[in-house]
Amino acid sequence: MLTEEYILNQLRDWMDELFEIDPSKVNMDSNLYTDLDVDSIDAVDLVVKIKNLTGKMVEPEDFKNVRTVHDVVLVIQKMSIECEA
């Protein structure tokens, strides 16, 4: 299973690379939409990065309730566990 720290660092890199968001602003309690200004189109780019990391497509049900960076971390951890099973 991927660790929270590893996933958080990946998210910081992706936010910087994709959206030019300062990695120091990306914390577990950061809200994707209000704190980081991620919109629905940006979320699609994020989903592609998650697929590249896990090798699996994000299920819409898993991502529809995502609001914070911590929520994204939990989705990625869940996907990584399913890949190992």
C-alpha positions as CSV (number, residue, x, y, z in Angstrom):
1,M,0.0,0.0,0.0
2,L,1.2,3.5,-0.8
3,T,1.8,5.6,2.3
4,E,0.0,8.9,3.0
5,E,3.4,10.7,2.9
6,Y,4.2,9.3,-0.5
7,I,0.8,10.1,-1.9
8,L,0.9,13.6,-0.4
9,N,4.3,14.3,-2.0
10,Q,3.0,13.0,-5.4
11,L,-0.1,15.3,-5.1
12,R,2.2,18.2,-4.3
13,D,4.3,17.5,-7.4
14,W,1.2,17.1,-9.6
15,M,-0.4,20.3,-8.3
16,D,2.8,22.2,-9.1
17,E,3.2,20.5,-12.5
18,L,-0.4,20.7,-13.6
19,F,-1.8,23.9,-12.0
20,E,1.3,25.8,-10.8
21,I,0.1,25.6,-7.2
22,D,2.8,26.1,-4.6
23,P,3.5,22.7,-3.0
24,S,3.6,24.3,0.4
25,K,-0.2,25.1,0.0
26,V,-1.0,21.4,-0.5
27,N,-1.8,19.9,2.9
28,M,-4.1,17.1,4.0
29,D,-6.8,19.5,5.0
30,S,-6.6,21.7,1.9
31,N,-9.9,21.9,0.0
32,L,-9.3,21.2,-3.6
33,Y,-11.9,23.7,-4.8
34,T,-11.9,26.6,-2.3
35,D,-8.2,26.5,-1.1
36,L,-6.5,25.3,-4.3
37,D,-8.9,26.5,-7.0
38,V,-9.1,23.2,-8.7
39,D,-12.1,23.0,-11.0
40,S,-13.9,20.1,-12.7
41,I,-11.6,20.2,-15.8
42,D,-8.5,20.2,-13.5
43,A,-9.9,17.2,-11.6
44,V,-9.9,15.3,-14.9
45,D,-6.2,15.9,-15.2
46,L,-5.7,14.8,-11.6
47,V,-7.7,11.6,-12.3
48,V,-5.3,10.8,-15.2
49,K,-2.3,11.2,-12.9
50,I,-4.0,8.9,-10.4
51,K,-4.5,6.3,-13.1
52,N,-0.9,6.5,-14.1
53,L,0.2,6.0,-10.5
54,T,-2.2,3.1,-9.7
55,G,-2.6,1.6,-13.1
56,K,-6.4,1.7,-12.5
57,M,-9.1,4.1,-13.6
58,V,-10.8,6.1,-10.8
59,E,-14.4,5.0,-10.2
60,P,-16.7,8.0,-10.4
61,E,-18.4,7.0,-7.2
62,D,-15.0,7.1,-5.4
63,F,-14.2,10.6,-6.6
64,K,-17.6,12.3,-6.5
65,N,-17.3,13.0,-2.7
66,V,-13.7,14.1,-2.8
67,R,-13.3,17.6,-1.4
68,T,-9.9,17.7,0.3
69,V,-6.4,16.5,-0.4
70,H,-6.9,13.9,2.4
71,D,-9.9,12.6,0.5
72,V,-7.8,12.1,-2.6
73,V,-5.1,10.3,-0.5
74,L,-7.8,7.9,0.8
75,V,-9.0,7.2,-2.7
76,I,-5.5,6.5,-4.0
77,Q,-4.8,4.3,-1.0
78,K,-8.0,2.3,-1.6
79,M,-7.1,1.9,-5.2
80,S,-3.5,0.7,-4.4
81,I,-4.9,-1.9,-2.0
82,E,-7.3,-3.2,-4.6
83,C,-4.4,-3.5,-7.1
84,E,-2.4,-5.6,-4.6
85,A,-5.3,-7.9,-3.9
